[in-house]
């Protein structure tokens, strides 16, 4: 199992943080363009799922899966959006994203007096703790190709 990359967006769609681990193929566009494309896609998918769902779901859109990767989505009560792409076999990603929010984002971004909400996270401590958290997760690894 493997983790490819992570996006953290605020409620306005600002990319607060981007991390990359086992990403093989690059998009060929700038990071800003990729982030806008990702956020726009999530906005559309979330709207689509909410409108066509045959039942009321409090969670709504959580993930999608292709034959090459899975995209997992977690939104907090304050509308922070965590998006992670993994291989198709990864499990327990929802819980991983919830822990990432509680143990890494809250501890090393929100509680950082030098970070202003709505601005990109540039803290080296945040990056180090996030990298450590991801690499120690049960789904981190290199996929056998």
C-alpha positions in Angstrom: 0.0 0.0 0.0 1.1 3.5 -0.6 0.4 7.2 -0.1 1.0 9.5 -3.1 0.2 13.0 -2.0 -1.8 15.2 0.3 -3.6 18.5 -0.1 -5.0 20.7 2.7 -7.5 23.4 1.7 -9.3 26.0 3.8 -13.0 26.8 3.3 -12.2 29.4 0.7 -10.2 26.9 -1.4 -6.8 28.2 -0.5 -4.1 25.5 -0.6 -2.7 25.6 2.9 -0.3 22.7 2.4 0.8 20.2 -0.2 2.9 17.1 0.6 4.2 14.4 -1.8 5.7 11.0 -1.0 5.3 8.2 -3.6 4.0 10.2 -6.5 5.4 8.8 -9.8 3.6 10.8 -12.5 3.5 14.6 -12.4 0.6 16.6 -13.7 2.5 18.8 -16.1 0.9 22.0 -14.7 2.0 24.3 -11.9 1.2 23.5 -8.2 -1.2 26.4 -8.1 -3.1 25.2 -11.2 -3.2 21.7 -9.9 -4.5 22.8 -6.5 -7.3 24.9 -8.3 -8.2 21.9 -10.5 -8.3 19.6 -7.4 -10.4 22.0 -5.4 -12.8 22.7 -8.3 -13.2 19.0 -8.9 -13.9 18.3 -5.2 -16.5 21.1 -5.1 -18.2 19.6 -8.2 -18.1 16.0 -7.0 -19.4 16.9 -3.6 -22.3 18.9 -5.1 -23.0 16.1 -7.5 -23.1 13.4 -4.8 -25.3 15.5 -2.5 -27.8 16.2 -5.3 -28.2 12.7 -6.7 -27.9 10.6 -3.5 -31.0 8.5 -3.0 -30.6 8.8 0.8 -29.7 11.6 3.2 -26.1 11.1 4.2 -24.4 13.2 6.9 -21.0 12.3 5.5 -21.6 12.9 1.8 -18.6 12.4 -0.4 -15.7 10.4 1.2 -13.7 8.9 -1.7 -13.5 7.8 -5.2 -11.5 5.0 -6.8 -10.1 4.5 -10.3 -8.1 1.6 -11.6 -4.9 3.4 -10.7 -5.5 5.3 -7.5 -8.0 6.2 -4.8 -8.8 9.8 -3.7 -9.9 10.2 -0.1 -11.7 13.3 1.3 -12.2 14.5 4.9 -13.9 17.8 5.8 -13.8 19.2 9.3 -16.7 21.1 11.0 -14.8 24.3 10.2 -14.7 23.4 6.4 -11.0 22.5 6.3 -10.5 19.9 3.5 -8.0 17.1 3.6 -7.4 15.2 0.4 -5.1 12.3 0.1 -4.4 10.0 -2.9 -3.4 6.4 -2.3 -3.1 3.2 -4.2 -6.4 1.3 -4.7 -5.7 -1.3 -1.9 -5.3 1.2 1.0 -7.8 0.9 3.9 -8.4 2.9 7.0 -7.7 6.2 5.2 -10.7 8.0 6.7 -9.3 7.3 10.2 -5.8 8.3 9.1 -7.1 11.7 7.9 -9.0 12.2 11.1 -5.8 11.5 13.1 -3.8 13.7 10.8 -6.2 16.6 11.5 -6.2 16.1 15.3 -2.6 15.1 15.9 -0.7 17.0 13.3 -2.8 19.9 11.9 -4.2 21.1 15.2 -1.0 20.6 17.2 1.5 22.0 14.7 -0.5 24.5 12.6 -3.4 25.7 14.7 -1.4 26.0 17.9 1.5 27.6 16.1 1.4 31.3 17.1 3.3 32.3 14.0 0.7 30.7 11.6 -2.2 32.8 10.3 -5.3 30.8 9.4 -5.9 31.1 5.6 -2.2 31.4 4.8 0.0 28.5 3.5 1.7 26.5 6.3 5.4 26.9 6.0 6.5 25.6 9.4 9.4 23.2 9.2 8.1 21.5 12.4 4.7 20.9 10.8 6.4 19.4 7.7 8.6 17.2 9.8 5.8 15.9 12.1 3.5 15.3 9.1 6.2 13.5 7.2 7.0 11.3 10.3 3.2 10.7 10.8 2.7 9.6 7.2 5.8 7.4 7.0 4.8 5.7 10.2 1.2 5.0 9.1 0.3 1.4 8.1 -0.6 2.5 4.6 2.7 4.2 3.7 5.1 2.3 1.5 6.2 1.8 -2.0 3.8 0.0 -4.3 5.2 -3.0 -6.2 4.8 -2.1 -9.8 
